[in-house]
Amino acid sequence: MTAHDLSTGRSYSFNRGLRTATASIVKVDIVMALLLRAQRQRRGLSAWERRAAARAIKASDNAAASALWSAIGGASGLAAANKKFGLRETRPGPGGAWGATTTSAADQVRLLTALTSSKSPLSAKHRRYVLGLMADVASEQSWGVSASGGKGADVALKNGWLPRERHGGRWTVNSMGRVKSRGHTYLIAVLSERHGSMGSGVKTVERVSKLVTKAMSRS
């Protein structure tokens, strides 16, 4: 996991060497790549692109993500965008397998930085657009790094979960997002794998998010 407190400049990382499948958290990256492409073409998103982006992030719709994956040029399109976003440890999935993209927690915080920094290649309007979608995910998908915020916290996140055949059907469970709480603004990414169930993975991600941000706020 990696966490960065924009309010204090403090950062924390654990198990930096872990590279695991993104599952659905890559949908944020795909939508950001789409917006970067639209900026380069000096146009706004089409109606179907906006609908697909909303479905991909808010409802974690796989068909919408697949359509957008094709629209950005697949793996090569994502790789080109990620170079602009400053990612170093993310490898796009092969063919149409966007969920098999591998990444690190540090790279997911770099992606979040590209959503929150004025130095981002994305315009302020597009950064607000993506964060707005992430702030409006389906209620049953609002678990994860949101646990680090107290009551009334401002949360924008995306989660991913996937039982992986290569791990004997055990679960990869990931969460990444921006959490504003108690005078702090955290960029947090927790990646985890080999859980016996999705539920145990969710509990682990939430426990780690709480522990780390609590410690960071006191240090």
ROSE-4610 file (N, C-alpha, C; in Angstrom, 1 decimal, always signed):
// ROSE-4610
residu = [M/M/M/T/T/T/A/A/A/H/H/H/D/D/D/L/L/L/S/S/S/T/T/T/G/G/G/R/R/R/S/S/S/Y/Y/Y/S/S/S/F/F/F/N/N/N/R/R/R/G/G/G/L/L/L/R/R/R/T/T/T/A/A/A/T/T/T/A/A/A/S/S/S/I/I/I/V/V/V/K/K/K/V/V/V/D/D/D/I/I/I/V/V/V/M/M/M/A/A/A/L/L/L/L/L/L/L/L/L/R/R/R/A/A/A/Q/Q/Q/R/R/R/Q/Q/Q/R/R/R/R/R/R/G/G/G/L/L/L/S/S/S/A/A/A/W/W/W/E/E/E/R/R/R/R/R/R/A/A/A/A/A/A/A/A/A/R/R/R/A/A/A/I/I/I/K/K/K/A/A/A/S/S/S/D/D/D/N/N/N/A/A/A/A/A/A/A/A/A/S/S/S/A/A/A/L/L/L/W/W/W/S/S/S/A/A/A/I/I/I/G/G/G/G/G/G/A/A/A/S/S/S/G/G/G/L/L/L/A/A/A/A/A/A/A/A/A/N/N/N/K/K/K/K/K/K/F/F/F/G/G/G/L/L/L/R/R/R/E/E/E/T/T/T/R/R/R/P/P/P/G/G/G/P/P/P/G/G/G/G/G/G/A/A/A/W/W/W/G/G/G/A/A/A/T/T/T/T/T/T/T/T/T/S/S/S/A/A/A/A/A/A/D/D/D/Q/Q/Q/V/V/V/R/R/R/L/L/L/L/L/L/T/T/T/A/A/A/L/L/L/T/T/T/S/S/S/S/S/S/K/K/K/S/S/S/P/P/P/L/L/L/S/S/S/A/A/A/K/K/K/H/H/H/R/R/R/R/R/R/Y/Y/Y/V/V/V/L/L/L/G/G/G/L/L/L/M/M/M/A/A/A/D/D/D/V/V/V/A/A/A/S/S/S/E/E/E/Q/Q/Q/S/S/S/W/W/W/G/G/G/V/V/V/S/S/S/A/A/A/S/S/S/G/G/G/G/G/G/K/K/K/G/G/G/A/A/A/D/D/D/V/V/V/A/A/A/L/L/L/K/K/K/N/N/N/G/G/G/W/W/W/L/L/L/P/P/P/R/R/R/E/E/E/R/R/R/H/H/H/G/G/G/G/G/G/R/R/R/W/W/W/T/T/T/V/V/V/N/N/N/S/S/S/M/M/M/G/G/G/R/R/R/V/V/V/K/K/K/S/S/S/R/R/R/G/G/G/H/H/H/T/T/T/Y/Y/Y/L/L/L/I/I/I/A/A/A/V/V/V/L/L/L/S/S/S/E/E/E/R/R/R/H/H/H/G/G/G/S/S/S/M/M/M/G/G/G/S/S/S/G/G/G/V/V/V/K/K/K/T/T/T/V/V/V/E/E/E/R/R/R/V/V/V/S/S/S/K/K/K/L/L/L/V/V/V/T/T/T/K/K/K/A/A/A/M/M/M/S/S/S/R/R/R/S/S/S]
num = [1/1/1/2/2/2/3/3/3/4/4/4/5/5/5/6/6/6/7/7/7/8/8/8/9/9/9/10/10/10/11/11/11/12/12/12/13/13/13/14/14/14/15/15/15/16/16/16/17/17/17/18/18/18/19/19/19/20/20/20/21/21/21/22/22/22/23/23/23/24/24/24/25/25/25/26/26/26/27/27/27/28/28/28/29/29/29/30/30/30/31/31/31/32/32/32/33/33/33/34/34/34/35/35/35/36/36/36/37/37/37/38/38/38/39/39/39/40/40/40/41/41/41/42/42/42/43/43/43/44/44/44/45/45/45/46/46/46/47/47/47/48/48/48/49/49/49/50/50/50/51/51/51/52/52/52/53/53/53/54/54/54/55/55/55/56/56/56/57/57/57/58/58/58/59/59/59/60/60/60/61/61/61/62/62/62/63/63/63/64/64/64/65/65/65/66/66/66/67/67/67/68/68/68/69/69/69/70/70/70/71/71/71/72/72/72/73/73/73/74/74/74/75/75/75/76/76/76/77/77/77/78/78/78/79/79/79/80/80/80/81/81/81/82/82/82/83/83/83/84/84/84/85/85/85/86/86/86/87/87/87/88/88/88/89/89/89/90/90/90/91/91/91/92/92/92/93/93/93/94/94/94/95/95/95/96/96/96/97/97/97/98/98/98/99/99/99/100/100/100/101/101/101/102/102/102/103/103/103/104/104/104/105/105/105/106/106/106/107/107/107/108/108/108/109/109/109/110/110/110/111/111/111/112/112/112/113/113/113/114/114/114/115/115/115/116/116/116/117/117/117/118/118/118/119/119/119/120/120/120/121/121/121/122/122/122/123/123/123/124/124/124/125/125/125/126/126/126/127/127/127/128/128/128/129/129/129/130/130/130/131/131/131/132/132/132/133/133/133/134/134/134/135/135/135/136/136/136/137/137/137/138/138/138/139/139/139/140/140/140/141/141/141/142/142/142/143/143/143/144/144/144/145/145/145/146/146/146/147/147/147/148/148/148/149/149/149/150/150/150/151/151/151/152/152/152/153/153/153/154/154/154/155/155/155/156/156/156/157/157/157/158/158/158/159/159/159/160/160/160/161/161/161/162/162/162/163/163/163/164/164/164/165/165/165/166/166/166/167/167/167/168/168/168/169/169/169/170/170/170/171/171/171/172/172/172/173/173/173/174/174/174/175/175/175/176/176/176/177/177/177/178/178/178/179/179/179/180/180/180/181/181/181/182/182/182/183/183/183/184/184/184/185/185/185/186/186/186/187/187/187/188/188/188/189/189/189/190/190/190/191/191/191/192/192/192/193/193/193/194/194/194/195/195/195/196/196/196/197/197/197/198/198/198/199/199/199/200/200/200/201/201/201/202/202/202/203/203/203/204/204/204/205/205/205/206/206/206/207/207/207/208/208/208/209/209/209/210/210/210/211/211/211/212/212/212/213/213/213/214/214/214/215/215/215/216/216/216/217/217/217/218/218/218/219/219/219]
x = [+0.8/+0.0/+0.9/+0.3/+1.0/+0.0/+0.4/-0.5/+0.3/-0.3/+0.3/-0.6/-0.2/-1.0/-0.7/-1.6/-1.3/-1.2/-1.8/-1.9/-0.5/+0.2/+1.4/+2.7/+2.4/+3.5/+4.1/+3.5/+4.0/+3.5/+4.4/+4.0/+4.4/+3.7/+4.0/+3.8/+4.7/+4.6/+4.9/+4.2/+4.5/+4.5/+5.4/+5.5/+5.5/+6.5/+6.6/+6.8/+7.3/+7.6/+6.4/+5.2/+4.0/+3.5/+3.4/+2.7/+1.6/+0.4/-0.7/-1.7/-2.7/-3.7/-4.5/-4.8/-5.6/-7.1/-7.6/-9.0/-9.7/-10.8/-11.5/-11.0/-9.9/-9.4/-8.8/-8.5/-7.9/-8.9/-10.2/-11.2/-11.0/-10.5/-10.2/-9.1/-8.1/-6.9/-7.4/-8.4/-8.9/-9.7/-10.5/-11.3/-10.3/-9.3/-8.3/-7.6/-7.3/-6.6/-7.6/-8.9/-9.9/-9.9/-9.9/-9.9/-8.7/-7.5/-6.3/-6.3/-6.9/-7.0/-8.0/-9.1/-10.0/-9.4/-8.6/-7.9/-7.0/-6.2/-5.3/-6.0/-7.2/-8.1/-8.9/-8.7/-9.4/-11.0/-11.5/-12.9/-13.4/-14.7/-15.3/-15.6/-16.0/-16.5/-17.8/-18.0/-19.3/-20.3/-21.5/-22.6/-22.3/-22.0/-21.8/-20.5/-19.5/-18.3/-18.6/-19.4/-19.8/-20.6/-21.5/-22.3/-21.5/-20.5/-19.7/-18.7/-18.2/-17.3/-18.0/-19.3/-20.1/-20.4/-20.7/-21.0/-19.8/-18.7/-17.4/-17.0/-17.1/-16.6/-17.7/-18.8/-19.9/-20.5/-20.7/-21.3/-20.3/-19.0/-18.0/-18.4/-19.1/-19.6/-18.4/-18.3/-17.2/-17.4/-18.6/-18.8/-18.5/-18.8/-18.5/-16.9/-16.3/-14.8/-14.2/-14.7/-14.2/-14.3/-15.5/-15.7/-14.7/-14.5/-13.5/-12.1/-11.8/-10.5/-10.2/-11.2/-11.0/-10.9/-11.6/-11.6/-10.3/-9.6/-8.3/-7.1/-7.4/-6.4/-5.8/-6.6/-6.1/-4.9/-4.1/-2.9/-1.9/-1.7/-0.7/-1.2/-2.6/-3.1/-3.0/-3.2/-3.1/-1.6/-0.7/+0.7/+1.2/+0.7/+1.1/+0.5/-0.7/-1.3/-0.6/-0.2/+0.4/+1.8/+2.4/+3.7/+3.5/+2.5/+2.2/+1.8/+1.1/+0.7/+1.8/+3.0/+4.1/+4.2/+3.4/+3.4/+4.6/+5.2/+6.4/+6.3/+5.3/+5.3/+4.0/+3.3/+2.0/+2.2/+1.7/+1.8/+0.4/+0.0/-1.4/-1.6/-2.8/-3.1/-3.1/-2.9/-2.8/-4.2/-4.2/-5.5/-6.6/-7.7/-8.8/-8.9/-7.8/-7.9/-7.4/-8.2/-7.8/-7.6/-8.4/-8.4/-7.1/-6.4/-5.1/-3.9/-4.2/-3.2/-2.6/-1.2/-0.6/-0.1/-0.1/+0.3/+0.9/+1.4/+1.9/+1.0/+1.0/+0.3/+0.9/+2.2/+2.9/+2.4/+2.2/+1.8/+0.3/-0.5/-1.9/-2.0/-1.0/-1.0/-0.5/+0.4/+0.9/-0.3/-1.2/-2.4/-3.3/-3.5/-4.3/-3.7/-2.4/-1.8/-2.1/-2.2/-2.5/-4.0/-4.8/-6.2/-6.3/-5.3/-5.4/-4.4/-3.4/-2.4/-2.6/-2.3/-2.5/-1.4/-0.4/+0.7/+0.3/-0.9/-1.4/-1.5/-1.3/-1.6/-3.1/-3.9/-5.4/-5.8/-6.7/-7.3/-8.0/-8.2/-8.9/-10.3/-10.9/-12.3/-12.4/-11.4/-11.4/-11.0/-10.2/-9.9/-11.1/-11.8/-13.1/-14.1/-14.2/-15.1/-14.9/-13.6/-13.3/-13.5/-13.0/-13.2/-14.7/-15.5/-17.0/-17.6/-17.1/-17.6/-17.2/-15.9/-15.4/-16.1/-16.7/-17.4/-18.8/-19.2/-20.6/-20.7/-19.8/-19.9/-21.1/-21.5/-22.7/-22.4/-23.4/-23.3/-22.6/-23.0/-22.4/-21.0/-20.4/-19.0/-18.2/-18.8/-18.1/-17.2/-16.9/-16.0/-14.5/-13.6/-12.2/-11.5/-10.8/-10.0/-10.9/-12.2/-13.2/-13.2/-12.8/-12.8/-11.8/-10.9/-9.9/-10.5/-11.6/-12.3/-13.3/-13.5/-14.5/-15.9/-16.8/-18.2/-18.2/-18.8/-18.8/-17.6/-16.7/-15.5/-15.9/-15.1/-15.3/-14.4/-15.1/-14.4/-14.6/-13.6/-13.7/-12.8/-13.4/-12.6/-13.0/-12.2/-12.6/-12.0/-12.8/-12.3/-12.3/-11.5/-11.4/-11.3/-12.0/-12.0/-12.1/-11.3/-11.2/-10.6/-11.4/-10.8/-9.8/-8.6/-7.6/-7.3/-7.4/-7.1/-5.7/-4.7/-3.3/-3.0/-4.0/-3.8/-4.8/-5.3/-6.2/-7.5/-8.0/-9.3/-9.3/-8.2/-8.2/-8.3/-8.7/-9.1/-8.0/-8.0/-7.3/-8.3/-8.0/-8.9/-8.1/-8.5/-7.8/-8.8/-8.2/-9.0/-8.0/-8.5/-7.6/-8.5/-8.1/-8.9/-8.3/-9.1/-8.8/-9.8/-9.2/-10.1/-9.8/-10.8/-10.6/-11.3/-10.5/-11.1/-10.3/-11.0/-10.3/-9.1/-9.3/-8.2/-7.1/-7.2/-6.2/-6.8/-6.0/-6.4/-5.4/-5.9/-5.0/-5.3/-4.2/-4.2/-3.8/-4.6/-4.4/-4.6/-3.7/-3.9/-3.5/-4.4/-4.2/-4.4/-3.4/-3.5/-3.2/-4.0/-3.9/-4.3/-3.8/-4.1/-4.1/-4.6/-4.6/-5.5/-6.6/-7.6/-8.5/-8.9/-9.8/-11.2/-11.6/-12.9/-12.8/-13.7/-13.7/-14.0/-14.8/-15.1/-13.9/-13.1/-11.8/-10.9/-10.9/-10.0/-10.5/-11.8/-12.3/-12.0/-12.1/-11.8/-10.3/-9.5/-8.0/-7.7/-8.3/-8.0/-8.5/-9.7/-10.2/-9.4/-9.0/-8.2/-6.9/-6.2/-4.9/-5.1/-6.2/-6.4/-6.6/-7.3/-7.6/-6.3/-5.5/-4.3/-3.3/-3.1/-2.0/-2.4/-3.6/-3.9/-4.0/-4.4/-4.5/-3.0/-2.1/-0.7/-0.1/-0.4/+0.1/-0.4/-1.7/-2.2/-1.7/-1.1/-0.5/+1.0/+1.7/+3.1/+3.6]
y = [-1.2/+0.0/+1.2/+2.3/+3.6/+4.7/+5.6/+6.7/+8.0/+9.1/+10.4/+11.4/+12.2/+13.2/+14.5/+15.0/+16.3/+17.5/+17.3/+18.4/+18.6/+17.5/+17.6/+17.2/+16.5/+16.1/+14.7/+14.1/+12.8/+11.7/+10.7/+9.5/+8.3/+7.2/+5.9/+4.8/+3.8/+2.7/+1.4/+0.4/-1.0/-2.0/-2.9/-3.9/-3.3/-2.5/-1.7/-2.6/-3.8/-4.7/-5.4/-5.3/-6.0/-5.5/-6.4/-6.0/-7.0/-6.5/-7.4/-6.9/-7.7/-7.3/-6.2/-5.2/-4.1/-4.5/-5.5/-5.7/-4.4/-4.0/-2.8/-1.5/-1.4/+0.0/+0.6/-0.2/+0.3/+1.1/+1.0/+1.8/+3.3/+3.7/+5.1/+5.5/+4.7/+4.9/+5.0/+4.1/+4.0/+5.3/+5.8/+7.0/+8.2/+8.2/+9.3/+9.3/+8.1/+8.0/+8.5/+8.2/+8.7/+10.2/+10.8/+12.3/+12.9/+12.3/+12.9/+12.8/+11.7/+11.6/+12.7/+12.9/+14.0/+15.3/+15.6/+16.9/+17.1/+16.0/+16.1/+16.4/+15.8/+16.0/+17.3/+18.0/+19.3/+19.2/+18.2/+18.0/+17.5/+17.6/+17.1/+15.6/+14.9/+13.5/+13.5/+12.5/+12.2/+11.7/+11.7/+11.3/+9.8/+8.9/+7.5/+7.4/+8.2/+8.1/+8.5/+9.6/+10.0/+8.9/+8.3/+7.3/+6.1/+5.7/+4.6/+4.9/+6.1/+6.5/+6.4/+6.9/+6.9/+5.5/+4.6/+3.2/+2.5/+2.8/+2.1/+2.4/+3.6/+4.0/+3.9/+4.4/+4.5/+3.1/+2.3/+0.9/-0.2/+0.2/-0.8/-1.8/-1.2/-2.0/-2.4/-3.7/-4.3/-4.1/-4.1/-3.9/-2.5/-1.5/-0.1/+0.0/-0.6/-0.5/-1.1/-2.2/-2.9/-1.9/-1.3/-0.3/+0.8/+1.3/+2.5/+2.0/+0.8/+0.2/+0.2/-0.2/-0.2/+1.3/+2.2/+3.6/+4.2/+3.9/+4.5/+3.8/+2.7/+2.0/+0.8/+0.3/-0.8/-0.6/-1.7/-1.7/-0.5/-0.4/+0.7/+2.1/+2.3/+3.6/+3.9/+2.8/+3.0/+3.3/+2.6/+2.7/+4.2/+4.7/+6.0/+7.1/+6.9/+7.8/+7.7/+6.5/+6.4/+7.0/+7.0/+7.7/+9.2/+9.8/+11.2/+11.4/+10.4/+10.5/+10.2/+9.8/+9.6/+8.2/+7.3/+5.9/+5.2/+4.4/+3.7/+2.2/+1.7/+0.2/-0.4/+0.1/-0.4/-1.0/-2.2/-2.9/-3.3/-2.7/-3.0/-4.4/-4.9/-6.3/-6.6/-7.8/-8.2/-8.2/-7.9/-8.0/-7.2/-7.8/-7.1/-7.2/-7.9/-8.2/-7.0/-5.9/-4.7/-5.0/-5.9/-6.3/-7.0/-7.5/-8.2/-7.2/-5.9/-4.9/-5.1/-5.0/-5.1/-3.7/-3.5/-2.2/-2.3/-1.2/-1.1/+0.0/-0.1/+0.9/+2.3/+2.4/+3.7/+4.3/+3.4/+4.0/+4.4/+3.8/+4.2/+5.5/+5.8/+7.1/+8.2/+7.8/+8.7/+9.0/+8.0/+8.3/+9.2/+9.0/+9.9/+11.3/+11.4/+12.7/+13.4/+12.7/+13.3/+13.7/+13.3/+13.7/+14.9/+15.2/+16.2/+17.4/+17.2/+18.3/+19.2/+20.5/+21.4/+21.2/+20.4/+20.1/+18.9/+18.3/+17.2/+17.5/+16.5/+16.8/+16.9/+16.5/+16.6/+18.0/+18.6/+19.9/+19.8/+21.0/+21.0/+20.5/+20.8/+20.4/+18.9/+18.3/+16.8/+16.1/+16.7/+16.2/+16.2/+17.3/+17.4/+16.3/+16.1/+15.2/+13.8/+13.3/+12.0/+11.8/+12.8/+12.8/+12.7/+13.5/+13.5/+12.1/+11.4/+10.0/+9.1/+9.3/+8.4/+8.7/+9.9/+10.3/+9.8/+9.2/+8.8/+7.3/+6.5/+5.1/+4.5/+3.3/+2.7/+2.4/+2.5/+2.4/+1.1/+0.0/-1.3/-1.4/-0.4/-0.5/+0.7/+1.2/+2.4/+1.9/+0.7/+0.2/+0.5/+0.1/+0.2/+1.4/+2.2/+3.3/+4.3/+4.3/+5.2/+5.0/+3.8/+3.5/+4.4/+5.0/+5.9/+7.2/+7.5/+8.8/+8.7/+9.8/+9.8/+10.1/+10.3/+10.6/+11.9/+12.0/+13.2/+13.4/+12.4/+12.5/+12.7/+13.4/+13.6/+12.5/+11.5/+10.4/+10.2/+10.0/+9.7/+8.5/+7.3/+6.1/+5.2/+4.1/+3.0/+1.8/+0.7/-0.6/-1.6/-2.7/-3.8/-5.1/-6.1/-7.4/-8.5/-9.6/-10.6/-11.9/-13.0/-14.3/-14.7/-15.1/-15.4/-16.9/-17.4/-18.8/-19.1/-18.2/-18.5/-18.6/-18.1/-18.1/-19.2/-20.1/-21.1/-20.6/-19.6/-19.0/-18.0/-17.8/-16.8/-15.4/-14.4/-13.1/-12.1/-11.3/-10.0/-8.9/-8.1/-7.0/-5.7/-4.7/-3.4/-2.2/-1.2/+0.1/+1.2/+2.3/+3.5/+4.7/+5.8/+7.0/+8.2/+9.3/+10.5/+10.6/+10.8/+10.9/+12.2/+13.1/+14.3/+14.1/+14.2/+14.0/+14.7/+15.4/+16.0/+16.8/+17.6/+18.6/+18.0/+16.7/+16.0/+15.6/+15.6/+15.0/+13.9/+12.7/+11.6/+11.0/+10.6/+9.8/+8.4/+7.5/+6.1/+5.0/+4.1/+2.9/+1.7/+0.7/-0.5/-1.7/-2.4/-3.6/-4.8/-5.8/-7.1/-8.3/-9.4/-10.6/-11.9/-13.0/-14.3/-14.4/-13.7/-13.8/-14.9/-15.6/-16.7/-16.3/-15.1/-14.6/-13.1/-12.6/-11.1/-10.4/-10.9/-10.2/-10.1/-11.1/-11.0/-10.0/-9.9/-8.9/-7.5/-7.3/-6.0/-5.6/-6.5/-6.2/-5.8/-6.5/-6.2/-4.9/-4.5/-3.2/-2.1/-2.3/-1.2/-1.1/-2.2/-2.1/-1.4/-1.8/-1.2/+0.3/+0.7/+2.1/+2.9/+2.4/+3.1/+3.2/+2.1/+2.1/+3.1/+3.1/+3.9/+5.4/+5.8/+7.2/+7.7/+6.9/+7.3/+7.6/+6.7/+6.9/+8.1/+8.3/+9.5/+10.8/+10.8/+12.1/+12.4/+11.5/+11.7/+12.0/+11.6/+11.7/+13.1]
z = [+0.0/+0.0/+0.0/-0.5/-0.5/-0.1/+0.8/+1.1/+1.2/+0.7/+0.7/+1.2/+2.2/+2.8/+2.1/+1.3/+0.6/+1.6/+2.7/+3.7/+4.4/+4.7/+5.4/+4.6/+3.4/+2.6/+3.0/+4.1/+4.5/+3.6/+3.5/+2.7/+3.4/+3.1/+3.7/+2.7/+2.6/+1.7/+2.4/+2.0/+2.6/+1.4/+1.4/+0.4/-1.0/-1.2/-2.5/-3.7/-3.5/-4.6/-5.2/-4.5/-5.0/-6.3/-7.3/-8.5/-8.7/-8.8/-8.9/-9.9/-10.3/-11.3/-10.7/-11.6/-11.2/-10.9/-11.6/-11.7/-12.1/-11.4/-11.9/-11.6/-10.8/-10.5/-11.8/-12.7/-14.0/-14.8/-14.4/-15.1/-15.0/-13.9/-13.7/-14.7/-14.8/-15.7/-17.2/-17.5/-18.9/-19.2/-18.2/-18.5/-18.6/-17.7/-17.8/-19.2/-19.7/-21.0/-22.1/-21.9/-22.9/-22.9/-21.7/-21.6/-22.2/-21.9/-22.5/-24.0/-24.5/-26.0/-26.6/-25.9/-26.3/-26.3/-25.2/-25.1/-26.3/-26.7/-27.8/-29.1/-29.2/-30.4/-30.3/-29.2/-29.0/-29.1/-28.4/-28.4/-27.0/-26.8/-25.6/-25.8/-24.8/-24.9/-25.6/-26.4/-27.1/-26.0/-26.4/-25.5/-25.0/-26.0/-25.6/-24.7/-25.0/-24.2/-22.7/-22.6/-21.2/-20.5/-21.3/-20.6/-20.2/-21.1/-20.8/-19.7/-19.6/-18.5/-17.2/-17.2/-15.9/-15.5/-16.5/-16.1/-15.6/-16.3/-15.9/-14.5/-14.1/-12.8/-11.7/-12.0/-10.9/-10.7/-11.7/-11.6/-11.8/-12.1/-12.5/-13.6/-14.6/-15.7/-16.6/-16.8/-17.6/-19.1/-19.6/-21.0/-21.4/-20.5/-20.8/-20.8/-19.9/-19.8/-21.0/-21.5/-22.7/-24.0/-24.0/-25.1/-25.1/-23.9/-23.7/-24.0/-23.6/-23.8/-25.3/-26.1/-27.6/-28.1/-27.5/-27.9/-27.7/-26.7/-26.4/-27.1/-27.8/-28.5/-27.7/-26.8/-26.0/-25.2/-25.1/-24.3/-24.7/-26.0/-26.4/-26.1/-26.1/-25.8/-24.3/-23.5/-22.0/-21.7/-22.3/-22.0/-22.3/-23.5/-23.9/-22.9/-22.5/-21.5/-20.2/-19.7/-18.4/-18.4/-19.6/-19.6/-19.3/-19.8/-19.6/-18.1/-17.5/-16.1/-15.1/-15.6/-14.8/-14.1/-14.6/-14.1/-14.5/-13.6/-13.9/-13.8/-13.1/-12.8/-13.2/-14.2/-14.6/-16.0/-16.2/-17.5/-18.0/-19.1/-19.5/-19.9/-19.6/-19.9/-21.4/-21.8/-23.2/-23.9/-25.2/-25.9/-25.3/-25.1/-24.4/-22.9/-22.4/-20.9/-20.1/-20.1/-19.3/-17.8/-17.3/-15.9/-15.5/-16.4/-16.2/-16.2/-16.4/-16.2/-14.8/-14.7/-13.4/-13.0/-11.7/-11.2/-9.8/-9.3/-7.9/-7.2/-5.9/-5.1/-5.3/-5.5/-5.7/-7.0/-8.1/-9.3/-9.3/-8.4/-8.3/-7.6/-6.7/-6.0/-7.0/-7.9/-9.0/-9.9/-10.2/-11.0/-10.3/-9.0/-8.2/-8.1/-8.1/-8.2/-9.5/-10.6/-11.8/-11.9/-10.9/-10.7/-9.8/-9.1/-8.0/-8.1/-9.0/-9.1/-10.3/-10.1/-11.2/-12.2/-11.9/-12.9/-13.8/-13.6/-14.4/-15.8/-16.7/-18.1/-18.4/-17.5/-17.6/-17.2/-17.9/-17.5/-16.2/-15.5/-14.3/-14.4/-15.5/-15.8/-15.9/-16.5/-16.7/-15.4/-14.6/-13.2/-12.4/-12.4/-11.6/-12.1/-13.3/-13.9/-13.4/-13.5/-13.0/-11.5/-10.7/-9.3/-8.9/-9.7/-9.5/-9.7/-10.7/-11.0/-9.8/-9.4/-8.3/-6.9/-6.8/-5.6/-5.6/-6.7/-6.9/-7.2/-6.7/-7.0/-6.3/-6.9/-6.3/-4.8/-4.0/-2.5/-2.1/-2.8/-2.4/-2.8/-3.5/-3.9/-3.2/-2.2/-1.5/-0.4/-0.3/+0.7/+0.4/+1.2/+0.9/+1.6/+0.8/+1.4/+2.1/+1.7/+2.4/+3.9/+4.4/+5.8/+6.6/+5.9/+6.6/+6.9/+6.4/+6.7/+7.8/+8.5/+9.5/+9.0/+9.8/+9.4/+8.6/+7.5/+6.7/+5.8/+5.7/+4.9/+3.4/+2.7/+1.3/+0.6/-0.1/-0.6/-2.1/-2.9/-4.3/-4.5/-4.9/-5.0/-6.1/-6.3/-7.2/-6.6/-6.6/-6.1/-7.2/-6.9/-7.9/-7.1/-7.6/-6.9/-8.0/-7.8/-8.8/-8.2/-8.4/-8.0/-9.1/-8.8/-9.8/-9.9/-11.1/-11.3/-11.0/-11.3/-11.0/-9.5/-8.7/-7.2/-6.6/-7.4/-7.0/-6.6/-7.3/-7.1/-5.9/-5.3/-4.2/-4.7/-3.9/-4.3/-4.3/-5.4/-5.4/-5.1/-4.1/-3.7/-3.6/-4.4/-4.4/-4.2/-3.7/-3.5/-3.6/-4.3/-4.5/-4.5/-3.9/-4.0/-3.2/-3.2/-2.4/-1.3/-0.1/+1.1/+1.8/+1.9/+2.7/+4.0/+5.1/+6.4/+7.5/+8.4/+9.6/+9.3/+8.2/+7.9/+7.0/+6.7/+5.8/+4.5/+3.5/+2.2/+1.8/+1.9/+1.6/+0.2/-0.5/-1.7/-1.3/-1.4/-0.8/-1.9/-1.9/-2.8/-1.9/-1.8/-1.1/-2.1/-2.4/-3.3/-2.5/-2.7/-1.9/-2.7/-2.4/-3.2/-2.3/-2.8/-2.2/-1.0/-1.0/+0.1/-0.1/+1.0/+0.9/+0.4/+0.5/+0.1/-0.2/-1.0/-1.2/+0.1/+0.9/+2.2/+3.1/+3.1/+4.0/+3.4/+2.0/+1.4/+1.7/+1.6/+1.9/+3.3/+4.3/+5.7/+5.9/+5.2/+5.2/+4.7/+3.5/+2.9/+3.8/+4.4/+5.3/+6.5/+7.1/+8.3/+8.1/+7.0/+6.7/+6.4/+5.7/+5.4/+6.7/+7.6/+8.9/+9.7/+9.8/+10.6/+10.1/+8.8/+8.2/+8.3/+7.9/+8.0/+9.4/+10.3/+11.8/+12.2/+11.9/+12.3/+11.6/+10.3/+9.6/+10.2/+10.6/+11.2/+12.5/+13.2/+14.5/+14.5/+13.4/+13.4/+13.1]
